[in-house]
Every structure is written in C-alpha cells, then in structure tokens.
Amino acid sequence: MSEWWKSKKEVLRRKKRDDGRFYIVDFMIELLIYIPELLFLPIRLIILLGRAISKVIIHIFDLV
C-alpha cells in the first residue's frame, strides 16, 4: 500500500511540475513583486549616482 501511495504522489508531483501553464495568480504575484522594484530602481540609481558624483567633487577640491 505504501509503495502504491508513493508512486501515486510522485505521479501527481510530476503532473504539477510538468504542467507548464502560467496561471493568472502567478502573473498577479509576479506583478506585485516587480512593480515596487521598477518604481524604486531609478530612485536608487539617482541617489547612488548623486553620492558618487559628490564624493568625486569633494575629492577634487581636497586635492586643490
């Protein structure tokens, strides 16, 4: 009985994995994950570039 149950569970697992369909729930979850990333990425890049440029300018004035 236990061997039959294990083989049945394995077949069901393979079916779930090999289905390959993209459900609307998957799309909504990915959308909820990527929207904040896409919104905050440009802001973070601007802040990091601003810091880097200010450090370079400060370093140039320290040399002079």
N, C-alpha and C positions, 0 to 999 in steps of 0.2 A: 504494500500500500504506500509506504513512504517513497519508494523509488518511482512509482507512478505519479505521486504528488510532485516530486522534484522535477520530473520530466515535464509535467503539465505547467509548472511555474516557469520553467526555462523557456518553453514554447511561448507563453504569454509575454515574457520579458522580451524575447526576440521580436515578437509582433509589435510591441510598443516601440522598440528601438528602430526597427527597420521600416516603420510606417512612413517616415519621411515627410509627413504632411506638416504644414505650417498653420497652426490654428490662430484664430483671431485673438485669443487670450495671450498667446506667445507674442504676437505683434504689439498688443497693448502694453505688455510688460517691458518689451524692448524699447518702446516709445517712451514710457515713463522713466526708463533708465537713461536714455540718450538725450532727451530734451534738456535736463539740467546741465549735462556735460557740454552740449553745444552752446548753451547760453553763457556758461561761466568760463569756457576756454578762452574766448577773445579777451575777456576782462582780465584773466590771469596773465595772459601773454602781454597785455599792455602794461600791467603792473610790473612784471618781471623786466620788460624792456626799459621801462622808466627807471627802475632801480639800477640796472646795469649802466645805462647812459649817465645817470647822476654820479655813479661811482667813478666812471671814466673821467668825467669832467672834473670832479673833485681831485682825482689823482693827477690830472694835468696841471691844475692850479697849485697843487702841492709841490710839483717839480719846479715851477717857475718862481 
